[in-house]
């Protein structure tokens, strides 16, 4: 059972995240300040750390830097939480050693999707499946090919990556920011509408009726959810 440490001084948020992660099958423990976090990290060696930036005694950025300098903990992935969402804040967090960055407030679906994504990338975890299946839709991850029934669909590189990300997190709402991060990368600082454009192109290829999509559903004001 994978172990996750939550370092968050907001007790209500910490309890909510802990309860939901336990429902996902993780062993979860938590603390409210940075100094205690370092002691727990060294004693328990969690598989993932969910780390708030604004903490008493020692802030999250400092905790992150210390973890990355210690050979026994430098490999542990970190998802950073913060109420500050400017590009500069994100860059500082990532350059401090965070693997991912979530701006408050965020949805539980997005949070859990990011946890799953980070855990899949961990060394020693089982390899990702070779294909993704949903109804008559099949994604060959190794060959980067998509089939609908017996017909192969012609997708661009980004369309393929977008569809794969949505299908891996079927049922979870992915925000436009998260999609940009996972599909276009942290270096992308363009218009979020590029996600909407690529979703429209995908719908034209995988939906029975692109004007009434049943597979890639819009969650107004947030992003998209793959329903299958």
N, C-alpha and C positions, 0 to 999 in steps of 0.2 A: 504494500500500500504506500503510495507516494505521500510524502510529508510536506505540508505547506505552512509557512509562518506568515501570519498577518501582523504587520506593524502599523497600527493606526490608532490615533488618540481619540477619535470619535467612537465612543463605545457602541452607539447604535449601529453605525455603519460596519464596525468590526464584527459585531455579533451577526448582522445580516449576511455578510460575506462568509463568515465561518459556517453558519447554518447551511448555506447553499453549497459550499464546497464539500461539506460532509455528506450532503445528499448526492453529490457526484461521486462519492466513494473515496475521498481523500482523508488522510489523517491531518487534522488542523490544530494548531495552537497559536496563541496570539499574545501580544504585549502592547503597551501603550506608549513606550518611550524608547529612544535610540540606544541608551546604555544597556537596558535590559535586552534589547534586540540582539546586540552583539554577543552578550553572554549566551543567549539561547541558540544563536546561529553556531557558535563554537561548540556548544555541548550536544546539540541535536542534529547538526548538519542537515537542514531541510533540503528537499528537492527543488523547492521554489520559494522565493520570498516576495510577498506583496508589501511594498514599502511606501508609506506616505512620506512626503517631503517635509511638511511642517510638523515637527515632533518636539516634545520637551526633552531636555538634557542634552540631546545630540540630534541634529537635523538629519533627514533622510539622505541628502547628498553626501554628507560626511560619512554616514554609515555605509553607503554604497562604495565610496572610495576606499574605506578601510577593508571592506570585504574583498575588493578586487586586488588589494595589495598582499593579502594573506594567501599563501599557496594552498592551504587546506580548504578555503572557501571561495577562491576566485572563480571556480567553475559553476557556482550556483546561480541559476538564472534569476533575474530580478524584474518584476513589473512595478513600475513607480506610479504612485497616485499623487495627484496634486490639483489644487483649485486654480493654479496658474497655467494658462493655456497658450501663451504666445510662442511663436517659433523659437525665440531665444531661450525660453524656459525649457522647451523640449530638447533643443540641442545641448544645453547644459546638462540636463538629466541623462541623455544618452551618452554624452562624452564622459560622464562620471562613471559609466559602466552599466547602466540599465539596459535590459534587453527589450523592454517595451514601456510605453508611457500612456497612462489613461488620465484624461482630464475630468474632474468632477464638475457637475453631477454626471453619472453614467448609468446606463441600464445594466441590469444583472445579466441579460442575455449577451450583451457585448463583453462584459467582464469574464463570464464563463468561457466564451469563445476564445478570448485572448489567452486565458489560462490553458485551455486545451492546446492552442497553437504553440505556446511556449513549451509545454510538456512534451509535445510530439518531437520537438527539435532536440531534446536532451540526449546526450550520449548514453548509450546503453539501453535506450527505450526501443521497443519493437519497431521495426521499419514500417513506414507508412504502407498502406495497402497499395496494390498495383493498379487498382481501378476503383472508380466510384460509380454506383448504380442507382438509378431512380426511374422506375417505370421502364419506358423504352429508351431511356437515355443512358449511355455508357461512356465514361471518360477513362481512356487509357492513359494513366499518368506517366508511365515510362516512355511510351511512344508519342505522347502529346497528340493524341487523336481522339476525336469525339464522334460517336455514332448515335443516330436516332433510328432505332430498329436496325435494319441492314444497311442504311444509308449513312455514309460518312459526311459529316458537316465540315465545311471549310471555315475555320475560325482563325482570327489573327492571334498573335502571341498574347496580347493583353486580354482578348476575349477568352482565350483558354484559361489563363491564370485567374481571371475574374470568376468564371464558371466553376473552376475547381475550388476556389476559396469559399464560394457560396454553398456548394454541395458538401464540402467537408463539415460545414457548420449548419447543416440542414435544421430548420426550425428556429434557429437563433437569429435575432435581428442584428445585422452588421451596419454600423454607422458609415457614412461616407468617409469620415476621417480614418476609421479602421480599414476600410477597403483601400483607400489611397496608400496607407502604410504598408499593408500586406501585398498589394498588387503592384503599386508604382514605386514603393520604397520611400524611406525617410527623406531622400534627396528631392522628392517631388514637392514643389511649392506652387503648382499651377492651380487652375480653377477646379473646384470640387465638381462642377458640372460635367467634367470629363467622365465621371463615374456614371452619371445619368445617360450620357451619350452611349457609352459602351453597354450599359444595361439595355438600352433601346435596341441596339444592334443585335445583342444576344437574344432578346425576345423574338426578334424577327426570324431567328434561326431555330429556336427550340420550342416556341409556343405554338399551339394550334391557331390562336388568334392573338396577335401581338397587342391589339387594342384592348383586350380583356385578359391579361396575363394570369395564369393559374400556377405557374412554377416560380417565377421571380416576382414576388409580391412587394409593392411599395408600402413602407410603413411611414406615413406622412410625418414630416418634420424630423425623421431620424435617419432612415436609410432603407435597406432591403432585407428580405427574408426569403430563403429558398424553401418552397413547400413541397417540391417533388412532383 
